[in-house]
Amino acid sequence: MVDLLSIAPVLGLVVKLEELLPVLVTTLIFVLIGLVIFAVAFLIVVLVSPFSVKKEIEEDQNSALAIIIGAMIVGIAIIIAAAING
C-alpha cells in the first residue's frame, strides 16, 4: 500500500506554513471571481430567455432546461479552471 505522505511532495500537496497565507488569499480571490462569473452567466440566461427559468425548472419539471443550465455551469467551470491554470 502506498503511503500518502511519501508521494505528497511529488504531487505538490505540501505547502510550507509561511507560504500558506498567500496561497489561501489567492484561492479565495479565484473563488470569488468564479462565483461572480457564474452569477453573471446565470443572470444573462435568465434575462435572455423569454420564459421564467425558475417556473420551468421547479413547477413544470423541465429537465431539458435543467440539463442545459447544468452544462453551462460545467462549461464555465472548465473555462475558469483553464484560466487559473494558465
C-alpha positions in Angstrom: 0.0 0.0 0.0 1.3 3.4 -0.9 1.8 5.9 1.9 0.2 9.3 1.0 2.9 11.2 2.9 5.6 9.6 0.8 4.1 10.7 -2.5 2.8 14.1 -1.3 5.9 16.1 -2.3 5.7 14.6 -5.8 2.0 15.5 -6.1 2.7 19.0 -4.8 0.3 18.6 -1.8 2.7 20.1 0.7 2.6 23.8 1.3 5.1 25.4 3.8 3.5 27.2 6.6 5.0 30.6 5.6 3.6 30.2 2.1 0.1 29.2 3.3 -1.4 32.7 3.7 -0.6 33.8 0.1 -2.0 30.5 -1.2 -5.2 30.9 0.8 -5.6 34.5 -0.3 -5.1 33.6 -4.0 -7.6 30.7 -3.6 -10.2 33.0 -2.1 -9.7 35.6 -4.9 -10.2 33.0 -7.6 -13.3 31.5 -5.8 -14.9 35.0 -5.6 -14.1 35.7 -9.3 -15.5 32.3 -10.2 -18.7 32.9 -8.2 -19.2 36.3 -9.8 -18.7 34.9 -13.3 -21.3 32.1 -12.5 -23.8 34.6 -11.2 -23.4 36.9 -14.3 -23.7 34.0 -16.7 -26.9 32.7 -15.0 -28.3 36.3 -14.9 -27.7 36.6 -18.7 -29.5 33.3 -19.2 -32.5 34.4 -17.1 -32.7 37.8 -18.8 -32.3 36.5 -22.4 -34.8 33.7 -22.0 -38.4 34.6 -22.9 -39.8 32.5 -20.1 -39.4 32.1 -16.3 -36.4 29.8 -15.8 -37.5 29.2 -12.1 -41.1 28.3 -13.2 -39.9 26.0 -16.0 -37.5 24.0 -13.7 -39.4 24.0 -10.4 -43.1 23.9 -11.4 -43.1 22.4 -14.9 -40.2 20.0 -14.2 -38.4 20.9 -17.4 -35.4 18.6 -17.2 -34.1 19.7 -20.6 -33.7 23.2 -19.4 -32.1 22.0 -16.2 -29.6 19.9 -18.2 -28.7 23.0 -20.4 -28.1 25.2 -17.4 -26.1 22.4 -15.8 -24.0 22.1 -19.0 -23.5 25.9 -19.0 -22.2 25.7 -15.4 -19.8 22.9 -16.2 -18.6 24.8 -19.3 -17.9 27.9 -17.3 -16.1 25.9 -14.7 -13.9 24.4 -17.3 -13.1 27.8 -18.7 -12.3 29.2 -15.2 -10.1 26.3 -14.4 -8.2 26.7 -17.6 -7.7 30.4 -16.9 -6.5 29.7 -13.4 -4.0 27.0 -14.5 -2.7 29.2 -17.3 
